[in-house]
Amino acid sequence: MSFPSASGRTLADLRADAPVGLVLAPSVSVLQQGGNRFGFALFDAARRQVAEAPVALYVSRGDGSGLRGPYTAHSESLAVRPQFRSATTANDAAAAKSVYVADLSFPKPGRYRVTALIRLDGRDVSTEALTVVVTQPEDPRLPPSVGQLAPKVSTPTLTDVAGDAARISTRVPVAPELLKTDLADVYGRKPVALLFATPALCQSRVCGPVVDILEQVRAEQTSGDVAFITTEIYRQNRVDMGLRSQPAAYRIPTEPWLFLLDRDGRVAERLEGAFSAHELRSALARLRAQG
């Protein structure tokens, strides 16, 4: 389905024929010069999530000039098979069920405005323009970028807590296979899928679903060539205790974050916020193709 071209238009021109009707809620906070995976949700005035609608994003300068787009978005389901759906997710009415994803490119660091155009009932509606900050590709204050060496840290395992999984996981039930491997033991030896998430304490409401997704995709693997690890965010699983040392070392500003590390310990891909099983499988295929 086609959306209007940005050529020769400003943001005001684009929105002249598409009144504001929905809210754009990004699931990402870190955007860098170059290509970016931009995950987001859409909500109506009653805070009901809008899913499965045709959507495109547009990017402009702060004053609405330099409009670029459309960047067509696609909807990704966060559903898993019943045996992998945790009670944590099932009992959370606010848990995310889908995410829109678009590929955005920013030519240089700075402040930009991002707007969504949505086709509903045969007409276009827009969202208020969201201001985003784009940084340099390797800002030392932010999580390690693709191509950088990831921090080598030790992640807690079931062995460390004598099998008391509640000390290192807030998921119910626990996913023991995601808690068996210490990152320090496999770092630089084999590829790793490392997920920082806290299912029961997640402010974004997507940690439960993505841990479920990681467990399902892990169970689908037969070769054992990739290590799957999940680690919690907060000390003693209490928000008031602050970050554990592992997410602090990775400088993550939000949760969840997934890092795919190659066999040398470099970041091959990273996904902030919600992601689908389809996206994870595709990312793992690219990771394996790197050798």
Backbone torsions as a table, in degrees:
resi	resn	phi	psi	omega
1	MET	NA	128.8	-173.6
2	SER	-86.0	148.5	174.7
3	PHE	-120.7	159.8	-177.9
4	PRO	-58.4	142.7	174.9
5	SER	-73.1	148.2	177.3
6	ALA	-83.4	-10.6	-174.6
7	SER	-56.2	124.2	177.0
8	GLY	74.4	8.4	-177.2
9	ARG	-113.8	159.4	169.3
10	THR	-107.3	172.5	176.8
11	LEU	-61.3	-39.1	178.7
12	ALA	-63.0	-38.4	177.5
13	ASP	-62.1	-44.6	-178.3
14	LEU	-59.7	-43.3	-174.0
15	ARG	-83.6	-7.8	179.9
16	ALA	-61.9	-33.4	-179.3
17	ASP	-103.8	9.1	-177.7
18	ALA	-141.3	89.6	-177.6
19	PRO	-62.3	152.2	178.8
20	VAL	-67.0	125.9	-178.9
21	GLY	-139.9	-14.0	-178.3
22	LEU	-134.6	167.8	179.7
23	VAL	-110.9	131.3	177.5
24	LEU	-93.1	121.2	-178.2
25	ALA	-122.2	100.4	-178.0
26	PRO	-69.9	148.6	174.0
27	SER	-103.8	8.5	178.3
28	VAL	-122.8	149.9	178.6
29	SER	-124.5	-17.5	-177.1
30	VAL	-108.2	115.9	177.2
31	LEU	-126.9	136.1	-176.1
32	GLN	-128.8	159.7	178.3
33	GLN	-53.1	134.4	-176.6
34	GLY	103.6	-154.6	-176.6
35	GLY	-80.0	144.2	-179.4
36	ASN	-142.1	140.8	168.1
37	ARG	-83.4	121.5	-176.8
38	PHE	-113.1	105.2	177.5
39	GLY	-94.6	144.7	-178.6
40	PHE	-161.5	165.2	173.1
41	ALA	-123.9	163.1	176.5
42	LEU	-124.2	138.0	-179.8
43	PHE	-131.9	148.8	174.0
44	ASP	-89.8	-175.9	-175.4
45	ALA	-63.7	-23.1	179.1
46	ALA	-91.6	10.6	-180.0
47	ARG	66.9	23.2	172.6
48	ARG	-85.9	135.9	-178.4
49	GLN	-74.1	136.8	176.5
50	VAL	-103.3	120.8	-176.7
51	ALA	-128.7	160.5	173.5
52	GLU	65.9	17.8	176.3
53	ALA	-95.1	150.2	173.4
54	PRO	-64.2	129.2	-174.8
55	VAL	-139.1	143.8	171.2
56	ALA	-137.8	147.1	176.8
57	LEU	-104.7	151.9	175.0
58	TYR	-130.8	144.7	-178.8
59	VAL	-122.6	136.3	178.1
60	SER	-138.7	170.8	170.2
61	ARG	-70.5	173.6	-177.3
62	GLY	-60.3	-30.1	-179.5
63	ASP	-90.5	5.4	178.3
64	GLY	90.9	-4.7	178.1
65	SER	-85.4	174.1	178.8
66	GLY	64.1	35.4	-176.0
67	LEU	-64.3	133.7	176.6
68	ARG	-129.1	146.5	-179.6
69	GLY	142.6	-176.7	3.9
70	PRO	-81.7	144.5	171.4
71	TYR	-104.7	101.5	-175.0
72	THR	-66.8	133.5	178.1
73	ALA	-101.9	155.6	174.5
74	HIS	-128.2	152.7	-178.1
75	SER	-93.2	133.3	178.3
76	GLU	-116.1	126.4	178.1
77	SER	-78.4	141.6	175.8
78	LEU	-99.1	13.0	-178.6
79	ALA	-71.2	148.8	172.9
80	VAL	-128.7	168.4	176.2
81	ARG	-66.4	151.5	-172.3
82	PRO	-51.8	-38.2	-176.6
83	GLN	-69.1	-12.3	-179.7
84	PHE	-107.9	-0.4	179.2
85	ARG	-84.0	117.0	-176.5
86	SER	-75.5	158.9	173.1
87	ALA	-64.7	-32.3	178.5
88	THR	-57.4	-44.8	179.2
89	THR	-74.2	-45.5	-176.1
90	ALA	-61.4	-32.8	-176.8
91	ASN	-91.1	1.2	-179.2
92	ASP	-103.3	102.0	-177.4
93	ALA	-63.6	-22.8	-178.2
94	ALA	-92.8	-0.5	-178.7
95	ALA	-61.5	136.3	-178.3
96	ALA	-65.8	145.8	-179.5
97	LYS	-115.9	-16.3	178.5
98	SER	-158.8	166.2	177.8
99	VAL	-146.2	140.1	170.2
100	TYR	-86.4	145.4	179.9
101	VAL	-135.3	134.3	174.1
102	ALA	-137.4	154.4	176.0
103	ASP	-98.8	116.7	179.6
104	LEU	-113.4	145.2	177.8
105	SER	-124.2	134.3	179.1
106	PHE	-119.5	126.2	-173.4
107	PRO	-70.0	-26.7	-179.3
108	LYS	-159.6	164.4	177.4
109	PRO	-62.8	156.9	178.9
110	GLY	146.4	-169.6	179.3
111	ARG	-102.6	132.1	-179.6
112	TYR	-130.0	165.3	174.1
113	ARG	-116.8	133.8	179.8
114	VAL	-117.2	129.3	-179.2
115	THR	-129.4	142.0	176.0
116	ALA	-105.0	142.3	172.3
117	LEU	-115.7	126.8	-174.0
118	ILE	-124.3	135.4	177.9
119	ARG	-97.2	112.3	-178.9
120	LEU	-126.9	125.7	177.2
121	ASP	52.1	40.9	174.9
122	GLY	80.0	5.2	177.3
123	ARG	-132.7	159.1	-179.1
124	ASP	-95.1	134.4	169.9
125	VAL	-124.0	158.7	-177.4
126	SER	-122.6	176.1	172.5
127	THR	-114.1	161.3	170.2
128	GLU	-60.3	146.7	179.2
129	ALA	-70.4	131.1	-179.9
130	LEU	-98.9	127.5	177.6
131	THR	-85.3	127.5	178.9
132	VAL	-123.8	152.6	178.8
133	VAL	-109.6	126.8	-179.8
134	VAL	-108.1	130.4	-175.9
135	THR	-108.6	177.2	172.8
136	GLN	-64.8	154.7	-177.0
137	PRO	-60.8	-28.1	-175.7
138	GLU	-127.4	58.7	177.6
139	ASP	-73.3	118.8	-175.7
140	PRO	-67.1	-9.9	178.9
141	ARG	-86.0	-11.0	-173.9
142	LEU	-110.3	170.5	179.7
143	PRO	-56.4	152.5	-179.9
144	PRO	-57.2	136.5	-177.4
145	SER	-85.8	167.0	175.2
146	VAL	-57.3	130.9	-179.6
147	GLY	97.2	-18.2	178.8
148	GLN	-85.3	153.6	172.3
149	LEU	-68.7	131.8	177.1
150	ALA	-80.6	150.9	175.3
151	PRO	-59.3	135.2	175.6
152	LYS	-91.6	106.9	-178.6
153	VAL	-127.9	160.9	174.7
154	SER	-92.3	128.7	178.2
155	THR	-105.2	141.0	-176.7
156	PRO	-66.1	143.1	179.4
157	THR	-123.5	169.5	177.5
158	LEU	-59.6	-33.1	178.3
159	THR	-62.7	-37.5	-178.3
160	ASP	-64.8	-26.5	-176.3
161	VAL	-114.6	23.4	177.9
162	ALA	52.6	37.2	176.6
163	GLY	82.4	-0.2	-179.4
164	ASP	-82.3	83.0	-171.2
165	ALA	-62.0	-28.2	-178.0
166	ALA	-61.9	-19.2	179.4
167	ARG	-77.0	-21.5	-176.4
168	ILE	-127.1	7.9	178.5
169	SER	-151.4	136.1	175.8
170	THR	-101.6	5.1	178.8
171	ARG	-77.9	140.2	175.5
172	VAL	-126.5	118.2	-6.1
173	PRO	-76.1	167.3	179.1
174	VAL	-68.9	158.3	173.8
175	ALA	-110.5	87.6	-169.8
176	PRO	-59.2	-31.7	-178.0
177	GLU	-66.3	-22.2	178.2
178	LEU	-86.1	-2.9	-176.5
179	LEU	-118.3	11.0	-175.0
180	LYS	-93.2	-20.9	-171.0
181	THR	-110.8	131.4	173.8
182	ASP	-87.9	126.2	-179.6
183	LEU	-53.3	-39.0	-177.7
184	ALA	-61.4	-25.5	-178.4
185	ASP	-79.6	-22.6	-176.8
186	VAL	-114.5	-11.4	-179.4
187	TYR	-57.7	127.9	179.9
188	GLY	77.5	3.6	-179.5
189	ARG	-116.9	-32.5	179.9
190	LYS	-154.1	160.6	176.4
191	PRO	-63.2	151.9	-176.3
192	VAL	-136.0	139.0	167.1
193	ALA	-107.6	106.5	-174.1
194	LEU	-111.3	116.5	-176.6
195	LEU	-114.1	122.9	171.5
196	PHE	-96.4	117.4	-176.5
197	ALA	-160.8	155.7	177.6
198	THR	-137.6	88.3	-171.2
199	PRO	-51.8	-41.7	-175.2
200	ALA	-86.2	-14.8	-172.8
201	LEU	-120.6	10.1	-170.2
202	CYS	-70.8	123.3	178.8
203	GLN	-71.9	-30.3	-178.0
204	SER	-83.3	-10.7	-179.8
205	ARG	66.1	21.5	177.9
206	VAL	-118.7	-3.7	-178.7
207	CYS	-63.8	-44.3	178.8
208	GLY	-57.6	-51.9	179.2
209	PRO	-59.5	-40.0	-176.3
210	VAL	-76.0	-28.2	172.7
211	VAL	-67.2	-40.0	174.7
212	ASP	-58.1	-43.8	179.7
213	ILE	-63.5	-44.5	179.4
214	LEU	-60.2	-41.5	-179.8
215	GLU	-66.7	-41.1	178.6
216	GLN	-63.6	-47.6	-178.4
217	VAL	-65.8	-36.9	176.0
218	ARG	-59.2	-44.2	-177.3
219	ALA	-66.6	-23.6	179.5
220	GLU	-76.3	-20.5	-175.3
221	GLN	-76.3	143.3	-179.1
222	THR	-118.4	-17.5	-173.1
223	SER	-86.2	-26.0	-177.1
224	GLY	69.7	17.4	-177.0
225	ASP	-83.3	-9.7	178.5
226	VAL	-121.4	134.5	175.5
227	ALA	-89.3	132.5	179.5
228	PHE	-109.3	122.4	-174.9
229	ILE	-135.5	135.5	169.8
230	THR	-123.6	143.7	179.6
231	THR	-140.7	143.9	-176.5
232	GLU	-74.3	170.9	-174.3
233	ILE	-96.7	-42.8	-169.5
234	TYR	-106.8	144.6	175.7
235	ARG	-58.7	134.6	179.8
236	GLN	52.8	23.6	-179.8
237	ASN	54.0	40.0	177.2
238	ARG	-130.1	124.8	-178.0
239	VAL	-58.7	-38.4	-176.2
240	ASP	-71.3	-8.1	178.9
241	MET	-89.8	-6.3	178.6
242	GLY	83.5	-179.7	-175.3
243	LEU	-71.4	144.4	166.8
244	ARG	-65.5	164.1	-176.4
245	SER	-66.8	-29.7	-176.5
246	GLN	-68.6	-54.8	176.8
247	PRO	-63.9	-30.2	176.8
248	ALA	-64.0	-40.5	179.8
249	ALA	-64.9	-31.0	179.5
250	TYR	-88.8	-2.0	173.5
251	ARG	57.1	39.2	-179.1
252	ILE	-79.9	129.4	-178.6
253	PRO	-89.8	-11.6	-177.3
254	THR	-141.3	-179.8	172.6
255	GLU	-140.5	145.5	1.3
256	PRO	-89.8	166.6	172.2
257	TRP	-136.3	135.4	175.2
258	LEU	-115.8	129.0	175.4
259	PHE	-117.1	127.9	171.5
260	LEU	-101.7	117.5	-177.6
261	LEU	-105.5	137.6	176.7
262	ASP	-80.2	-179.4	-174.3
263	ARG	-69.7	-8.6	175.2
264	ASP	-96.9	-2.3	-179.5
265	GLY	89.0	10.9	178.2
266	ARG	-91.1	149.8	178.4
267	VAL	-72.7	116.0	177.3
268	ALA	-87.9	-39.9	175.3
269	GLU	-152.5	158.7	173.4
270	ARG	-143.6	143.4	-178.7
271	LEU	-129.2	120.6	176.5
272	GLU	-97.9	139.0	175.9
273	GLY	77.5	-151.4	-175.4
274	ALA	-71.8	142.6	172.7
275	PHE	-147.9	156.7	-175.9
276	SER	-97.8	167.4	173.8
277	ALA	-62.1	-37.7	177.8
278	HIS	-60.8	-45.1	179.0
279	GLU	-63.8	-40.6	-179.3
280	LEU	-66.8	-43.8	178.3
281	ARG	-59.8	-43.0	-179.6
282	SER	-63.7	-41.7	179.3
283	ALA	-65.1	-39.4	177.9
284	LEU	-65.8	-37.1	177.4
285	ALA	-63.0	-40.8	177.8
286	ARG	-67.6	-37.2	178.1
287	LEU	-62.6	-44.7	179.9
288	ARG	-67.2	-33.8	-179.4
289	ALA	-65.8	-22.1	178.6
290	GLN	-72.9	-13.6	-179.8
291	GLY	85.6	NA	NA
